[in-house]
């Protein structure tokens, strides 16, 4: 029986190898897509198994999400996002023969419908640039809103600090961490507390966080709270681990999640920026999450000329 199984496995590998060589010779462009798709499936399946192991361990030992190590927290966050994106494809694949349409849509709209496992290396850079360009469109609107509420702030010192911060950003200057931390009180209550933000600002912040703005304001507020809380919890876990323990890809992914287009920034610069972010985040309380939410714009807009 063992010999039979070994023979079948060997023949299967040989046939599979011939099939791959046939595709690479006669259909090279299709072969590239086929290879990326198969590798993507393998990576997504590996992610699913790892996420299941983490969730099982959480259930067995009664561990909450915010108590996990950084890498496990980040894996669950990313996997949930990937599953949500894949869910749409799963739904439209249900009707008979709809799978043919799904494959066509996947080929025509890979950025919108596929997760990064199924992107080519060039697409990964191009699509991240596109997404960053989309979120940057809301930056000026967010800064303008901050300027508009300055007269509503009762404390004269805070009004001056916020005016100076907005002027620096509009003049192309990258603010220091202490410039942002000096405004913590502004973002706890009216007019900049997360529960007091106006619908237009909620929509602009949603675009800056790459979340859909086409929802009722209460849902937008709730999603922004949840998203910002997760980032704050990730920051606490990352501070315990240490930025120096992260790989280059982990550093760039962490920066991109927090608003910096790290695809065109050197690794050492990314680590410096991430250190500034952690200094701000780890100094905040949960009641000051609105400042962390705005920090996606405040800290990233002018870093090393990324405003262009």
C-alpha positions as CSV (number, residue, x, y, z in Angstrom):
1,X,0.0,0.0,0.0
2,X,2.8,2.4,0.9
3,X,4.5,1.6,-2.5
4,X,1.2,2.3,-4.3
5,X,0.7,5.6,-2.5
6,X,4.3,6.6,-3.3
7,X,3.9,5.8,-6.9
8,X,0.7,7.8,-7.2
9,X,2.3,10.8,-5.5
10,X,5.3,10.6,-7.8
11,X,3.2,10.3,-11.0
12,X,1.0,13.2,-9.8
13,X,4.0,15.4,-9.3
14,X,5.4,14.5,-12.7
15,X,2.0,15.3,-14.4
16,X,1.7,18.5,-12.5
17,X,5.3,19.5,-13.6
18,X,4.5,18.8,-17.3
19,X,1.3,20.8,-17.0
20,X,3.2,23.8,-15.6
21,X,5.9,23.6,-18.3
22,X,3.2,23.4,-21.0
23,X,1.5,26.5,-19.6
24,X,4.7,28.4,-19.2
25,X,5.7,27.7,-22.9
26,X,2.4,28.2,-24.7
27,X,0.5,30.6,-22.4
28,X,3.2,32.6,-20.5
29,X,0.9,35.5,-19.4
30,X,-1.8,33.1,-18.2
31,X,0.8,31.0,-16.4
32,X,2.0,34.1,-14.4
33,X,-1.6,34.7,-13.3
34,X,-2.2,31.0,-12.6
35,X,1.0,30.9,-10.5
36,X,0.1,34.0,-8.5
37,X,-3.4,32.7,-7.9
38,X,-2.3,29.3,-6.6
39,X,0.4,30.8,-4.4
40,X,-2.3,33.3,-3.1
41,X,-4.6,30.4,-2.2
42,X,-1.8,28.7,-0.3
43,X,-1.0,31.8,1.6
44,X,-4.6,32.6,2.4
45,X,-5.1,29.0,3.6
46,X,-2.0,29.3,5.8
47,X,-3.4,32.6,7.2
48,X,-6.7,30.9,8.0
49,X,-5.0,28.0,9.8
50,X,-2.9,30.4,11.9
51,X,-5.9,32.6,12.7
52,X,-7.8,29.4,13.9
53,X,-4.9,28.4,16.1
54,X,-4.8,31.9,17.7
55,X,-8.5,31.9,18.3
56,X,-8.5,28.4,19.7
57,X,-5.7,29.5,22.1
58,X,-7.6,32.6,23.1
59,X,-10.7,30.5,23.9
60,X,-8.8,27.8,25.9
61,X,-6.9,30.3,28.0
62,X,-9.6,33.0,28.2
63,X,-7.3,35.6,26.5
64,X,-8.8,38.8,25.1
65,X,-7.7,40.4,21.9
66,X,-5.8,43.3,23.5
67,X,-3.8,40.7,25.6
68,X,-2.3,39.0,22.6
69,X,1.3,39.5,21.5
70,X,1.7,42.1,18.7
71,X,2.2,39.7,15.8
72,X,-0.9,37.6,16.7
73,X,-3.0,40.8,17.1
74,X,-1.9,42.1,13.7
75,X,-2.5,38.7,12.1
76,X,-6.1,38.6,13.3
77,X,-6.7,42.2,12.3
78,X,-5.4,41.6,8.8
79,X,-7.1,38.3,8.4
80,X,-10.5,39.8,9.4
81,X,-10.0,42.5,6.8
82,X,-9.1,40.0,4.1
83,X,-12.1,37.8,4.9
84,X,-14.4,40.8,4.8
85,X,-13.1,41.6,1.3
86,X,-13.4,38.0,0.1
87,X,-17.0,37.8,1.4
88,X,-18.3,39.9,-1.5
89,X,-16.8,37.4,-4.0
90,X,-18.3,34.5,-2.1
91,X,-21.8,36.1,-2.2
92,X,-21.8,36.8,-5.9
93,X,-20.5,33.3,-6.6
94,X,-23.6,31.6,-5.2
95,X,-25.9,31.7,-8.2
96,X,-25.4,29.0,-10.8
97,X,-22.6,29.7,-13.4
98,X,-21.8,32.9,-11.6
99,X,-18.3,31.7,-10.9
100,X,-17.4,32.5,-14.6
101,X,-18.4,36.1,-14.0
102,X,-16.4,36.2,-10.7
103,X,-13.2,35.2,-12.5
104,X,-13.8,37.9,-15.1
105,X,-14.4,40.5,-12.4
106,X,-11.3,39.3,-10.5
107,X,-9.2,39.8,-13.6
108,X,-10.7,43.2,-14.4
109,X,-10.8,44.7,-10.9
110,X,-8.0,43.0,-8.9
111,X,-7.5,46.0,-6.6
112,X,-11.1,46.2,-5.5
113,X,-11.9,42.5,-5.3
114,X,-8.7,40.7,-4.4
115,X,-6.5,40.7,-1.3
116,X,-2.8,41.4,-1.5
117,X,-1.9,37.6,-1.7
118,X,-3.3,37.6,-5.3
119,X,-1.5,40.8,-6.4
120,X,1.7,40.8,-8.5
121,X,4.7,42.6,-6.9
122,X,4.2,45.6,-9.2
123,X,0.5,45.6,-8.4
124,X,1.2,45.7,-4.7
125,X,3.2,48.9,-5.0
126,X,0.8,50.5,-7.5
127,X,-2.3,49.6,-5.6
128,X,-0.9,50.9,-2.3
129,X,0.0,54.2,-4.0
130,X,-3.6,54.4,-5.3
131,X,-5.1,53.8,-1.9
132,X,-2.8,56.3,-0.3
133,X,-3.8,58.9,-3.0
134,X,-7.4,58.3,-2.1
135,X,-6.9,58.8,1.6
136,X,-4.8,61.9,1.0
137,X,-7.7,63.6,-0.8
138,X,-9.3,64.1,2.6
139,X,-6.2,65.6,4.4
140,X,-6.8,69.2,3.5
141,X,-10.5,68.9,4.4
142,X,-9.6,67.5,7.9
143,X,-7.1,70.3,8.5
144,X,-9.6,72.9,7.4
145,X,-12.2,71.5,9.8
146,X,-9.6,71.8,12.7
147,X,-9.1,75.4,11.8
148,X,-12.8,76.1,11.7
149,X,-13.4,74.9,15.3
150,X,-10.5,76.8,16.8
151,X,-12.8,79.7,18.0
152,X,-15.0,77.1,19.8
153,X,-12.1,76.1,22.1
154,X,-12.4,77.9,25.4
155,X,-8.7,77.6,26.5
156,X,-6.6,80.4,24.9
157,X,-3.4,78.3,25.1
158,X,-5.0,75.4,23.3
159,X,-6.3,77.7,20.7
160,X,-2.8,79.0,20.1
161,X,-1.3,75.5,19.9
162,X,-3.9,74.3,17.4
163,X,-3.5,77.4,15.3
164,X,0.3,76.9,15.2
165,X,-0.1,73.2,14.4
166,X,-2.4,73.8,11.5
167,X,-0.1,76.5,10.1
168,X,2.9,74.2,10.3
169,X,1.2,71.5,8.4
170,X,-0.2,73.8,5.7
171,X,3.3,75.3,5.3
172,X,4.8,71.9,4.7
173,X,6.5,71.4,8.1
174,X,6.5,68.1,9.8
175,X,5.2,68.6,13.4
176,X,7.1,67.2,16.4
177,X,5.4,64.7,18.8
178,X,5.2,67.3,21.6
179,X,3.4,69.7,19.3
180,X,0.6,67.1,18.9
181,X,0.6,65.9,22.5
182,X,0.2,69.5,23.7
183,X,-3.4,69.3,22.2
184,X,-4.6,66.2,24.1
185,X,-7.2,68.2,26.1
186,X,-8.7,69.6,22.8
187,X,-9.6,66.1,21.6
188,X,-11.4,64.8,24.8
189,X,-14.6,66.9,24.6
190,X,-16.4,69.4,22.5
191,X,-15.7,70.3,19.7
192,X,-13.1,67.6,18.8
193,X,-14.0,64.7,21.0
194,X,-14.9,61.6,19.0
195,X,-18.5,61.8,20.2
196,X,-18.8,65.5,19.1
197,X,-17.3,65.3,15.6
198,X,-19.6,66.5,12.8
199,X,-20.8,64.2,10.0
200,X,-18.6,65.8,7.4
201,X,-15.5,65.3,9.6
202,X,-16.5,61.7,10.2
203,X,-16.7,61.1,6.5
204,X,-13.4,62.7,5.8
205,X,-11.7,60.7,8.6
206,X,-13.3,57.5,7.3
207,X,-11.7,58.2,3.9
208,X,-8.3,58.9,5.6
209,X,-8.6,55.5,7.3
210,X,-9.6,53.8,4.1
211,X,-13.1,53.0,5.5
212,X,-16.2,53.6,3.5
213,X,-17.8,57.0,4.2
214,X,-21.2,56.0,2.7
215,X,-22.8,55.1,6.0
216,X,-25.0,56.9,8.5
217,X,-23.0,59.1,11.0
218,X,-23.7,56.8,14.0
219,X,-22.2,53.9,12.1
220,X,-19.3,55.9,10.9
221,X,-18.5,57.0,14.5
222,X,-18.7,53.5,15.7
223,X,-16.4,52.1,13.0
224,X,-13.9,54.9,13.6
225,X,-13.9,54.2,17.3
226,X,-13.4,50.5,16.8
227,X,-10.7,50.9,14.2
228,X,-8.8,53.5,16.3
229,X,-9.1,51.4,19.5
230,X,-7.6,48.4,17.6
231,X,-4.7,50.6,16.5
232,X,-4.2,51.8,20.0
233,X,-4.1,48.3,21.3
234,X,-1.6,47.3,18.6
235,X,0.5,50.2,19.6
236,X,0.7,49.1,23.2
237,X,1.6,45.6,22.1
238,X,4.2,46.9,19.7
239,X,5.8,49.1,22.4
240,X,6.3,46.0,24.5
241,X,7.8,44.0,21.7
242,X,10.0,46.9,20.4
243,X,10.3,48.3,16.9
244,X,13.7,46.8,16.6
245,X,12.2,43.3,16.6
246,X,10.1,44.0,13.5
247,X,11.2,42.9,10.0
248,X,11.4,45.4,7.2
249,X,8.0,44.3,5.8
250,X,6.4,44.5,9.2
251,X,7.7,48.0,9.8
252,X,6.4,49.2,6.4
253,X,3.0,47.6,6.9
254,X,2.7,49.1,10.4
255,X,3.5,52.6,9.0
256,X,1.0,52.2,6.1
257,X,-1.8,51.2,8.5
258,X,-1.2,54.4,10.5
259,X,-1.3,56.8,7.5
260,X,2.3,56.9,6.0
261,X,2.9,55.8,2.4
262,X,5.9,53.7,3.4
263,X,6.3,52.0,0.0
264,X,8.6,54.9,-1.0
265,X,10.3,55.6,2.3
266,X,13.5,54.0,3.5
267,X,13.4,51.5,6.3
268,X,15.3,53.6,8.8
269,X,13.0,56.5,8.1
270,X,10.0,54.3,8.6
271,X,11.3,53.1,12.0
272,X,11.9,56.7,13.0
273,X,8.4,57.7,12.1
274,X,6.9,54.7,13.8
275,X,8.8,55.6,16.9
276,X,7.3,59.1,16.8
277,X,3.8,57.6,16.4
278,X,4.3,55.2,19.4
279,X,5.5,58.1,21.6
280,X,2.2,59.9,20.9
281,X,0.0,56.8,21.1
282,X,1.4,55.4,24.2
283,X,1.0,58.7,26.0
284,X,-2.8,58.8,25.3
285,X,-5.8,57.6,27.3
286,X,-8.8,55.9,25.8
287,X,-10.7,59.2,26.1
288,X,-8.2,60.9,23.8
289,X,-8.7,58.5,20.8
290,X,-9.9,61.3,18.7
291,X,-6.4,62.8,18.7
292,X,-5.0,59.4,17.6
293,X,-7.5,59.3,14.8
294,X,-6.5,62.8,13.6
295,X,-2.8,61.8,14.0
296,X,-3.2,59.7,10.9
297,X,-3.2,63.0,9.1
298,X,-1.2,65.3,11.4
299,X,1.9,63.1,11.6
300,X,2.0,61.7,8.0
301,X,1.1,64.7,5.8
302,X,4.6,66.3,5.5
303,X,7.0,63.5,6.6
304,X,10.0,63.5,4.3
305,X,8.1,65.2,1.5
306,X,5.3,62.7,1.4
307,X,2.8,65.5,0.9
308,X,3.3,65.5,-2.8
